[in-house]
Amino acid sequence: MGRARWIVAALMAGSLLTGVVEARVLKTNTQKALVPLSEIISGGPPPDGIPAIDHPKFVTPEGAAEWIKSQEPVLAFEWGGDARAYPLQIMIWHEIVNDVVGGKPVTVTYCPLCNSALVFERTLDGKVYDFGTSGKLYKSDLVMYDRQTHSLWAQMEGRAIVGDLAGTRLRWLPANMLAFSEWRRLHPDGQVLSRETGHRRQYGWNPYQGYDRPGQHPFLFAGRVDDRLQPMERVVGVRVGEAAKAYSYSLLARDRVVSDTVGGRRLVVFHQPGTVSALDKGVIADSRDVGATGVYEPVVDGRALTFEAVEGGFRDRETSSLWGVLGKAVKGPLAGKALPKVPHMDAFWFAWAAFNPETQLARE
């Protein structure tokens, strides 16, 4: 796949080929920059050319099942008992949703070029910010801007890198990418982001067809690719304090459960098959199975647990309770209990390593 194809894909994901969105002129204070301005480059569309969703509408899981296939990926986020799913078939065209979940203002983000889906709290010092797409990339990652100060933010860091807020970080909140059917099974009363976005897009179709082939070179990435893995191999990335570690999907798909300690914090990584890639086939639902992941502290009510993969999920050896990939016990003595969530990032290896150059890599 040539680089020109990904430029076309970026344009298709914006307004240039799928309707008109008024471009905003950014008034960013470029005198405050934490990175060289030359490394922040145009990705194709203008500011807001890929339109964020500012007034999201939601439907029931039953209603969403009319247009989303069971194995399609959704970004799952829950706060205060409010469980929501953001289908990647919608996120791939908008990249940002400004929402309020369980009373908490959040920005829900997805960068197709890095395959990174992250949720951030968008309140800073008591002030709520909202975000749009700048049309720029930094290390091939989505560069967001806040509409209040026009500062530029690197999505994978949740950090303002240029502008009045340079150096400020958003609080990263735990979220998961998993199959719609699995999320629906665990959250039958949850809410699903609606296709009624106010924009005409080919939801369900992937404009980045074939982009996630492991050996593919990332779009507009000029940095050195860490050669410990192929650039587009999927990894789960975890940061605890200054410690960073990545777990390849190939390792996780084989073992299903990996127990580890990162930065002095015990954790367990789950992998469950049954979720397709959003970046493989032209029709997302036809794509290959890559699975879903979750990262948790293996402890409930002060009691340490050890896990093994079984049919239908994961089982702790201490009570034989059955757990789902979202870290909740669904059967057994601990049914209804939840493991403490550890914020983690599902992303392409090149991107995780670019933003975390000192990362350790779990070896197979």
C-alpha positions as CSV (number, residue, x, y, z in Angstrom):
1,M,0.0,0.0,0.0
2,G,1.5,3.3,-1.0
3,R,1.6,6.4,1.1
4,A,-0.7,8.2,-1.3
5,R,-3.5,5.8,-0.5
6,W,-3.4,6.8,3.2
7,I,-3.5,10.5,2.2
8,V,-6.7,9.8,0.3
9,A,-8.0,7.8,3.2
10,A,-7.4,10.8,5.5
11,L,-9.2,13.1,3.2
12,M,-12.1,10.6,2.9
13,A,-12.4,10.5,6.7
14,G,-12.7,14.3,6.6
15,S,-15.2,16.6,5.0
16,L,-13.4,16.9,1.6
17,L,-15.1,13.9,0.1
18,T,-18.1,13.3,2.3
19,G,-19.9,16.6,3.0
20,V,-19.0,20.1,4.0
21,V,-17.7,21.1,7.5
22,E,-16.6,24.7,8.1
23,A,-12.9,24.7,8.8
24,R,-11.8,26.6,11.9
25,V,-8.7,28.9,11.9
26,L,-6.7,27.9,14.9
27,K,-5.1,30.7,17.0
28,T,-2.6,28.6,18.9
29,N,0.1,30.3,20.9
30,T,3.1,28.8,19.2
31,Q,5.5,30.6,21.4
32,K,4.8,27.9,24.0
33,A,5.9,24.6,22.5
34,L,7.3,21.4,24.2
35,V,8.2,19.8,20.9
36,P,9.7,21.1,17.6
37,L,6.9,22.7,15.6
38,S,8.4,21.1,12.5
39,E,7.4,17.7,13.9
40,I,3.7,18.6,14.0
41,I,2.6,18.2,10.4
42,S,-0.6,18.3,8.3
43,G,-2.4,15.0,8.1
44,G,-4.6,16.1,5.2
45,P,-7.9,17.6,6.5
46,P,-8.1,21.1,7.9
47,P,-9.1,21.8,11.5
48,D,-12.5,20.2,12.2
49,G,-12.3,18.6,8.7
50,I,-12.8,15.4,10.7
51,P,-15.7,16.6,12.8
52,A,-15.9,15.8,16.4
53,I,-19.3,14.8,17.9
54,D,-20.3,17.5,20.4
55,H,-23.9,16.5,21.1
56,P,-23.9,12.7,21.0
57,K,-27.1,10.8,20.8
58,F,-27.5,7.2,22.1
59,V,-29.6,4.2,21.4
60,T,-30.3,0.9,23.2
61,P,-28.1,-2.1,22.5
62,E,-31.2,-3.7,20.9
63,G,-31.6,-0.7,18.6
64,A,-27.9,-0.7,17.7
65,A,-27.9,-4.4,16.8
66,E,-29.9,-3.4,13.7
67,W,-26.8,-1.9,12.2
68,I,-23.7,-3.1,14.1
69,K,-22.6,-6.7,13.8
70,S,-21.9,-8.8,16.9
71,Q,-18.1,-9.0,16.4
72,E,-17.5,-5.4,15.6
73,P,-15.3,-3.4,18.0
74,V,-16.7,-0.8,20.3
75,L,-14.9,1.4,22.8
76,A,-16.5,0.7,26.2
77,F,-16.5,3.2,29.0
78,E,-18.4,3.2,32.3
79,W,-18.5,5.8,35.0
80,G,-20.9,6.0,38.0
81,G,-22.9,3.1,36.7
82,D,-23.4,4.7,33.3
83,A,-22.1,2.2,30.7
84,R,-21.6,3.4,27.2
85,A,-20.3,1.9,23.9
86,Y,-18.8,4.0,21.1
87,P,-18.7,1.9,17.9
88,L,-15.4,2.2,16.1
89,Q,-17.4,2.2,12.8
90,I,-18.5,5.8,14.0
91,M,-15.3,6.8,15.8
92,I,-13.2,6.1,12.7
93,W,-15.0,9.0,10.9
94,H,-15.1,11.5,13.8
95,E,-12.2,10.6,16.2
96,I,-13.5,12.6,19.1
97,V,-16.7,12.6,21.1
98,N,-17.2,15.2,23.8
99,D,-19.6,13.6,26.3
100,V,-20.8,13.5,29.9
101,V,-20.9,10.0,31.4
102,G,-22.2,9.4,34.9
103,G,-22.0,13.2,35.4
104,K,-18.3,13.3,34.4
105,P,-17.4,15.4,31.4
106,V,-15.1,13.3,29.2
107,T,-13.6,13.3,25.7
108,V,-13.7,9.9,24.0
109,T,-11.0,9.6,21.3
110,Y,-9.8,7.2,18.6
111,C,-6.8,7.7,16.3
112,P,-7.0,5.2,13.4
113,L,-3.4,5.8,12.4
114,C,-2.2,4.5,15.8
115,N,-5.2,2.3,16.6
116,S,-5.4,4.1,20.0
117,A,-8.8,4.5,21.7
118,L,-8.5,6.6,24.9
119,V,-10.9,8.4,27.2
120,F,-9.9,11.5,29.2
121,E,-11.5,13.6,31.8
122,R,-11.9,17.1,30.3
123,T,-12.2,19.2,33.4
124,L,-9.1,21.1,34.4
125,D,-9.0,23.3,37.5
126,G,-12.8,23.3,37.6
127,K,-13.2,24.4,33.9
128,V,-14.7,22.0,31.3
129,Y,-12.9,22.0,28.0
130,D,-14.1,20.5,24.7
131,F,-12.0,19.2,21.9
132,G,-11.8,19.1,18.1
133,T,-9.5,17.6,15.5
134,S,-6.7,19.9,14.4
135,G,-6.0,18.1,11.1
136,K,-2.4,17.7,12.3
137,L,-0.3,14.7,13.3
138,Y,2.5,14.3,15.8
139,K,4.4,11.0,15.4
140,S,1.5,9.9,13.2
141,D,-0.9,10.4,16.2
142,L,-4.1,12.5,16.3
143,V,-3.4,16.1,17.4
144,M,-6.5,17.4,19.2
145,Y,-7.1,21.1,20.0
146,D,-9.2,22.5,22.8
147,R,-11.7,25.1,21.7
148,Q,-11.1,27.3,24.7
149,T,-7.4,28.1,24.2
150,H,-6.6,26.4,20.8
151,S,-3.7,24.5,22.5
152,L,-2.6,21.4,20.6
153,W,-2.8,18.0,22.4
154,A,-1.1,14.7,21.5
155,Q,-3.8,12.1,21.9
156,M,-1.6,9.2,23.0
157,E,-0.1,11.4,25.8
158,G,-3.2,13.3,26.8
159,R,-0.8,16.2,27.0
160,A,-0.9,19.7,25.5
161,I,2.3,20.1,23.5
162,V,1.8,23.6,22.0
163,G,-0.2,26.6,23.2
164,D,-1.2,28.3,26.5
165,L,-1.8,25.0,28.2
166,A,1.5,23.4,27.1
167,G,2.6,20.8,29.6
168,T,-0.9,20.2,31.0
169,R,-2.1,16.6,31.1
170,L,-5.6,15.3,31.0
171,R,-6.6,12.5,33.4
172,W,-6.5,9.2,31.5
173,L,-9.5,7.0,32.4
174,P,-9.8,3.2,32.0
175,A,-11.6,2.0,28.9
176,N,-11.7,-1.1,26.7
177,M,-12.1,-2.1,23.1
178,L,-14.2,-5.2,22.7
179,A,-16.8,-6.9,20.5
180,F,-20.3,-5.3,20.6
181,S,-21.9,-8.6,21.5
182,E,-19.7,-9.1,24.5
183,W,-20.3,-5.6,25.7
184,R,-24.1,-6.0,25.1
185,R,-24.1,-9.2,27.1
186,L,-22.4,-7.5,30.1
187,H,-24.4,-4.3,29.8
188,P,-27.9,-5.1,28.4
189,D,-29.1,-1.7,29.8
190,G,-26.2,0.3,28.5
191,Q,-26.2,3.0,25.8
192,V,-24.7,2.9,22.3
193,L,-23.5,6.0,20.4
194,S,-26.0,6.5,17.6
195,R,-25.4,6.9,13.9
196,E,-27.4,10.1,14.1
197,T,-24.4,12.3,14.3
198,G,-25.5,15.2,12.1
199,H,-23.1,14.2,9.4
200,R,-23.2,11.9,6.4
201,R,-20.6,9.2,6.6
202,Q,-20.3,5.7,5.4
203,Y,-20.6,4.1,8.8
204,G,-19.5,0.5,8.8
205,W,-17.0,1.1,6.0
206,N,-13.3,1.4,6.8
207,P,-11.5,4.1,4.7
208,Y,-8.1,2.7,5.9
209,Q,-8.5,-0.7,4.3
210,G,-5.5,-2.9,4.9
211,Y,-3.7,-0.3,7.1
212,D,-3.1,-2.7,10.0
213,R,-0.9,-5.2,8.2
214,P,1.9,-5.8,10.7
215,G,4.8,-4.9,8.3
216,Q,3.0,-1.8,6.9
217,H,4.9,1.5,7.4
218,P,2.8,4.0,9.4
219,F,1.4,7.0,7.7
220,L,3.5,10.2,7.8
221,F,5.8,8.7,10.5
222,A,9.3,10.0,10.2
223,G,10.7,8.6,13.4
224,R,12.7,5.5,14.0
225,V,10.6,2.4,14.3
226,D,11.6,0.2,17.3
227,D,12.5,-3.1,15.6
228,R,11.7,-5.4,18.5
229,L,8.3,-5.9,16.8
230,Q,6.8,-5.1,13.4
231,P,5.5,-1.5,13.2
232,M,1.8,-2.3,13.1
233,E,1.7,-5.2,15.5
234,R,-0.9,-4.6,18.2
235,V,0.2,-4.3,21.8
236,V,-1.3,-3.5,25.1
237,G,0.6,-0.7,26.7
238,V,0.7,0.0,30.5
239,R,2.3,2.9,32.4
240,V,2.7,2.9,36.2
241,G,4.5,6.0,37.3
242,E,7.7,6.1,35.2
243,A,7.6,2.4,34.3
244,A,6.1,1.4,30.9
245,K,5.6,-2.1,29.5
246,A,4.0,-3.5,26.4
247,Y,2.4,-6.9,25.8
248,S,2.1,-8.1,22.2
249,Y,-1.3,-9.4,21.0
250,S,0.5,-12.5,19.7
251,L,1.7,-13.3,23.2
252,L,-1.7,-12.5,24.7
253,A,-3.6,-14.5,22.1
254,R,-1.5,-17.5,22.9
255,D,-1.6,-17.3,26.7
256,R,-4.9,-15.5,27.2
257,V,-3.8,-14.5,30.8
258,V,-0.5,-12.8,31.7
259,S,0.3,-11.9,35.3
260,D,3.0,-9.4,35.9
261,T,4.3,-6.5,38.0
262,V,4.9,-3.1,36.5
263,G,6.3,-0.2,38.6
264,G,5.7,-2.2,41.7
265,R,2.0,-2.7,40.9
266,R,0.7,-6.3,40.4
267,L,-1.5,-6.7,37.4
268,V,-3.2,-9.2,35.2
269,V,-3.8,-8.9,31.4
270,F,-6.7,-10.7,29.8
271,H,-7.1,-11.5,26.1
272,Q,-10.4,-12.8,24.7
273,P,-10.9,-13.7,21.0
274,G,-14.0,-12.6,19.1
275,T,-13.4,-8.9,18.2
276,V,-12.5,-7.9,14.7
277,S,-10.1,-5.2,13.5
278,A,-11.5,-1.9,12.5
279,L,-8.7,-1.3,10.1
280,D,-8.5,-4.5,8.0
281,K,-11.2,-5.1,5.4
282,G,-13.2,-2.4,3.6
283,V,-16.3,-3.5,5.5
284,I,-15.3,-3.6,9.2
285,A,-17.6,-6.6,10.0
286,D,-15.7,-8.7,7.5
287,S,-12.3,-8.1,9.1
288,R,-10.1,-10.6,10.8
289,D,-10.4,-11.5,14.5
290,V,-7.8,-9.7,16.7
291,G,-9.4,-10.1,20.1
292,A,-10.0,-7.8,23.0
293,T,-8.0,-7.1,26.1
294,G,-8.3,-5.8,29.7
295,V,-5.8,-4.9,32.4
296,Y,-6.6,-5.1,36.1
297,E,-5.2,-5.5,39.6
298,P,-5.8,-9.1,40.6
299,V,-7.4,-8.3,43.9
300,V,-10.9,-8.2,45.4
301,D,-11.7,-6.8,48.9
302,G,-8.0,-7.1,49.8
303,R,-7.7,-10.7,48.6
304,A,-5.2,-11.6,46.0
305,L,-6.4,-13.7,43.1
306,T,-4.7,-15.8,40.4
307,F,-6.4,-16.4,37.0
308,E,-6.5,-18.9,34.2
309,A,-8.3,-18.8,30.9
310,V,-11.4,-21.0,30.5
311,E,-14.2,-21.4,28.0
312,G,-16.4,-18.3,28.3
313,G,-13.9,-16.1,30.1
314,F,-11.4,-16.3,33.0
315,R,-11.5,-18.1,36.3
316,D,-9.8,-17.3,39.5
317,R,-8.2,-20.3,41.2
318,E,-9.2,-19.2,44.7
319,T,-13.0,-19.3,44.4
320,S,-13.6,-20.6,40.8
321,S,-15.6,-17.6,39.9
322,L,-16.0,-16.8,36.2
323,W,-14.9,-13.4,35.0
324,G,-15.4,-11.4,31.8
325,V,-12.8,-9.4,29.8
326,L,-14.2,-6.3,31.4
327,G,-13.0,-7.5,34.8
328,K,-16.3,-8.3,36.4
329,A,-17.3,-11.7,37.9
330,V,-20.4,-13.1,36.2
331,K,-20.7,-16.4,38.0
332,G,-19.6,-18.0,41.3
333,P,-19.0,-16.8,44.8
334,L,-17.6,-13.4,43.6
335,A,-20.4,-12.7,41.1
336,G,-21.0,-9.0,40.8
337,K,-17.5,-8.1,42.1
338,A,-15.1,-6.1,39.9
339,L,-11.3,-6.0,39.7
340,P,-9.7,-2.6,40.0
341,K,-9.1,-1.2,36.5
342,V,-5.6,-0.3,35.3
343,P,-5.6,2.3,32.5
344,H,-4.1,0.6,29.4
345,M,-3.7,1.4,25.8
346,D,-4.4,-0.9,22.8
347,A,-2.2,0.6,20.0
348,F,0.2,-0.2,17.2
349,W,3.7,-1.0,18.4
350,F,5.3,1.8,16.5
351,A,3.2,4.4,18.2
352,W,3.5,3.0,21.7
353,A,7.3,2.8,21.4
354,A,7.5,6.3,19.9
355,F,5.8,7.8,22.9
356,N,7.4,5.5,25.4
357,P,10.9,4.9,24.0
358,E,12.1,3.3,27.3
359,T,9.3,0.8,27.3
360,Q,9.9,-2.8,28.3
361,L,8.5,-5.5,26.1
362,A,7.1,-8.7,27.6
363,R,8.8,-11.5,25.7
364,E,7.1,-14.6,24.4
